[in-house]
């Protein structure tokens, strides 16, 4: 992190274990909102770090996600990850309509039905690991495969297509300067694939998530084919990518902090509370995500954000705000329930959060139950971490039991 004129150059490439990015920590300590320069895109952006300020930006209609489209906005990847039609870059009231329709696929009834599929998938993967015997790579056996199988299973993606989906997701998330062309191709291929899948489900609906989304109605209103295809693409990317990171990161923390593993073994009823605290604590990605643009001049955080300025928020720093979370750099499994921002906030909070929590509860719960003696098979400092994408997770977790 270096000063460049009035902006601070922020590569946000820190990827050392579960340590918090020191450049983000330094930006949190500033008296005013910082002006930053990211590796890709034109111009600078403001970075909002405090919980209350992040909450304001994510709920204030003077800051627009849709307004960034058509601009080479500041970002961490050569190719923008989102498409213009994505719900992630649509503002209210249109996004409110889409979210209302999509949320019908994530009711308790739907999620519980999906949970049963996740249990079966998890047990099958853990059976394979047990049959192979130690040492085994937990990332390869569980955290890389379960999210891929789960989101593909609930979307009804054919098994033979799933490796291709995984490769496309990796290409889109790459931060390498030479990856722009492959990322653009991957995005186009995914849009074409889901367009065809939606058309097929319109003709032959089933029990999968795409069919549920296609059937969602509010009076005469429903998702059209393009909206549904882009929604499925977004769910596939976030459902696979985020869950892989979180299962790997949570497993790493349990393997390196025996008191947490012991609590889950002896008090399994605390699983959800422990997971919630770990989700708050874990820096599951690098830097920042999708920015917003100011639609008018706004005073906040000691600066004037002018109309047309790009504004990034950091959910990671908001989750470490000491005004919101006392002693925020400590994992406290008994911390009083306090909503955090790992699944986002406001109009762009992840609509699939109930499914994500079900997946984490099943994956971690079954892992601890079936392998009570689970331990790292290598020293923690030998674990290799992803350095090629915006994600923060171990590439391998060699374990024994």
N, C-alpha and C positions, 0 to 999 in steps of 0.2 A: 504494500500500500504506500503510494508516494504522492506528494503534492504536484499537481500540474496546473499552474496558474491558480485559479480559484477552485478548481475541482480536484478531488482526491482520486488518483488512479487506483481502481480496485479490481484486480484480476479474480478475486474470490476463488482461488485455486487450492486453498488449504484442505488437506485430506488425511490428516494424521489421527487415525483412530476416532474415538468419540470426543476428542478435545474440541472445545469451542473455538471457532475461527478467531484468532487474535485481532484480525483487522475489523471484524464485526464488533468484537468487544471494545476496541478503541473507539469506533464510531458511536457506540452507545454512551460513552463517557463524555461526548462533546456537549457543550451548553446549548447549541442550536442544531437544527437539522442540517445534515451535511450535503454538499454538492459533490456528486461522484461521477467518475468516468469508467465505463465498463469496456470489456474487450471488443465488443461488436456494436454496430449501430452508430448513427450520427448524433453528435451533441452529448450534453451531460444530462444528469437527472438528479432530483432530490431523493435522499434516502431517509425514510421515516422509520424510527427504531422503537420508540416507547409504546407500551401497550395501548394507552388511551389515544395517542396520536394515530397509531395503526388502525384502531377501531374507527376513528373519525374518518380517515381516508376511505376505508372499505365500506362505509355506510353513507357517505356524503355524496349526493348526486352531482356536486360540482367537480368531482373527479371521475373521469370516464375511461373504462376499458375500451369501449368501441372506438373512442377517438384516436387510439394508437394505430388503427388499421390504415394502411396506405402510407405509413411513415416508416423510415428505417430506424426504429426505436432502440434505445440502449438496452443491451441484453448480453447474456453469457454464451450463447450459441451462435455459430455463423448463420444458420438458417432459423428464422422464427419457428418455434415449435407449433404454435396454434394456427389454425386456419381462420379466415375472416368469419366463417359461419359458426365457429365454435361457441358454445354457451359461455366459455370462459372469457370471451371478448364481446359479449352482448350486454347492454345496459338495461335496467328496468325502464319501462314496464315489459318490454319484450322478453327479457330474461326471466322475469317473474312468471310469465305465462309458460315458458319452456320448463322452468324448474317445477312448477305446479304439476304439469303433465308428467314429467319424468319421475317425480317423487312417488307417483302411483305404483311404480315398479319396485319401490323399496319400502313398502308397508311391512309391518311386523310379520304378517302372514307370508309374504313373498320371501323375506329375509330368512325366516325360520325354515322354509322349504329349501332355500339355497344352503343354509347351514348344514342340513343333512347331507347334501352333496359334498360339502367341504369336509365333513367328518370322514366320509368314505374315501375321498381323495387323500386326505392326510394319513389315514391308517394304512392305505396301500403304499404310500411313499415311505412311511416309517417301517413297514414290513420289509420292504426292499433293503433299507439300511440295516435293519437287524439281521437279515439273512446274509448280507455281505460281511457283517462283523466289523469290529474296529481295527484300525482307525478308518473313519469315514468322513467325507466332506459334507457337512450339514448344509452348506449353500447349494451344492449340487443335488443333494438328496431331497431337501425340503424347501428352502426359502426361494430358490430360483425356479423350481418346478411347480410348487403349489400355487403361487399367484397366477402363473401362466395357465395352468390347467383350470384353475377356478374361474378366471374371467373368461377364458375360452369356452369352458363348459357352460357357464350361465348365459353367455351370448350365443351358444350353439355353433361355435366355430369348429369345423371338422378337424380331427386329430392331425391329418396330414398337412394342414395349413398352419399349425401352431408354431413350428420352428421358424417359418417365414415371418410370422407376426412378431416374434421375439427379436429377430434380426432387425426388422424395420424400427422397432421401438428403440433399440440400442443406437441405430444410426441417427435417429431424430434427436437424441439426448447428448450426442457427442459434442465436445467443446473444441475439438481440433480444428485448426484453420483450414485444413484441406477437406473438411467433411461436408461443406455446404452443398455440393452437387448431389452427393449420395443421400443427404438428408432431404433435399427437395424431391428427389425421386421416390424415396421411401414414403413421404407424405402423400404424393400423388397416387402411388400404388395402394396405400391404405384406403384412401378415399374411394378409389375405384372398386376395391374389394368389398368395402362395406356397402357401397351403393348397390352392388349385385346381390349381396346377402339380404339387404332390406327388401329388395324387389321379390326375392324368393320367399321370404317370410310373409310378405303380403299375400302371396298366392297360397302358401302352405304354412299357416301358423302352427306353432307347437307350444311347448311348456317353457321355452327359453326366454331370456330377458328381452331380446329384440321383439319377440312376439308380444310380450307384456307391454313394452313401450309403444308398439304399434296399435295396441288396443286401448291405450290410455285416452280418455276423452274428458272434456269439460263442456257439457252441453253438446254443441255441434263442433267444438274445437278439438283438433287432434294434431299431432306432429306430422308434417309432410315428409316426403321421402328424403329430401336433402337434410332437413333438420334431424331426422332419425339417424341417417348415416353418419353425420358429424357427431351426434351424441354418442353413438356406439364407438366411434374412433376415439373420442375423448375418454370414455369409460375404459376402453381397452388399454390405452396408454397409462392412465393414472392407476387403474386397478392392478396392472402388472408391475409397473415401475415402483410405485410407492410401497406396495405390499412387500415386494422383494427386499427393498431397503429396510423396512421396519422389522420384518421377521429376522433378517440377518443381524441388524443392530441390536434388537432386544435380546436375541440369543447370545450375542457377544457380551452384553452387559451381564446377563445371568451367569455366563461362564467365567467372567472375571470378577464378579462380586458375589461371593458365595452366600452372603447373608440374604440377598434377594432370591437366589435359587432355593435356599432353605425355607424362606417364607412361603414360597409357592408350593413347596413339597408338603409342608406341615399345615399350611392354612390355604388350601386351594380356593376357598370362598373369597379370598382377597384378590383373585386373579385380575378381575376387571379394574379394580382400583390401582393395582401395581402397574398394569399396562397403561392406564391413563397417565400416571406420573412419568413413566418412561417415554411415552409419546411427547409429553411436554418437554422433557429434558433432551431428547436425542436431536442432534443437528442432522436431519435425514437428507438434506440436500446442501448444495453450496450456494452461498450468496443470496440471490433474490430470484423472483419468478417473473411474472408478467406485470409490466408497469401500468399506470394510468396516466391520463393527461388532464391537466387543469383546464376547465371550461371557462373559468374567470379567475381574477386575482383572489388569492386566499391567504390570510395571515395565520400562520401556525408555527409552533416550535421555534419562535424567535426570528423567523424570516418571512419575507413576502414571496409566496409562490405565485408566479405570474401566469396569466392565461397562456396556454400553449406549452407550458413546462411539463416535462415528463416527471412522474413521481413513482418511485419504487417504495414498497413497504417490505419489512423483514419480519415474517412470522417467527423466525428463529430468535431474534432479539426480543420481540414482544413476549415470547415464552420465558425469557430470562429477566424480565423487568422486575427489579426488587420491590417496586411499589405495588405490584400485583401478586408476586410470589416471593414471600420472605425466604431468604437464603436460597436464591434460585439456582445456584450452581451445585446444590446438593440434591441427590435423589432421596426423597422422603416418601416411602410407600404409604405412610399414614397422613400425608398432607390432606387437609380438608378439601373436599371436591371444589375445584375452581375451574371454570371453563378456560381452555387454552386455545391456541390458534393453529395447531398442527393440521387440522382439516380446513383451515381458512376461516373466514369470518364474513358476516353480512351476506350480501346478495351473491357472493361467489363461494360460499362454503360448500364443500364437497357433498353433492347429493347422495353419493354412494357411501358416506361415512358409516351407516349401519351395517352394510355388507363388509366394509373394511374391518370394523371391530369384531364382527362375527368370525372373520377369517383369522384374525390375530388370536382371539380367545381359543379357537379350536387348535390352531397350529401350536401355540405355546403351551396350552393346557395339556394337549395330548403328548407333546414332546416331554414335558416334565414328568407326567404320569407314567409314561412307558419306559423312560430312561432315567430313573432316579439317581443313578451314579454318573450321569453325563458330565464330562470335563473336557477341557481343551487338551489336545494331544501334542501341542507344540507350545512353546512360551508365547505369551500374548504379544510380545514385541516382534515375533516372526509372522504374525498375521498380515497378509497383503490387502491393501485397500484400493478401491477404484480411484484412478487418477485421470481417466479419459472422458468422463461425463460429468454432468452437474450433480450426480448422486453421491451420497456418502454411505458406503457400506463395504464390509469385507468381501473380497473376491472369493475367499476360501475360509472355511472354519473347520479345520481338522479336529475331530472329536473322538473320544473313547468312552467306554462305560463299563 
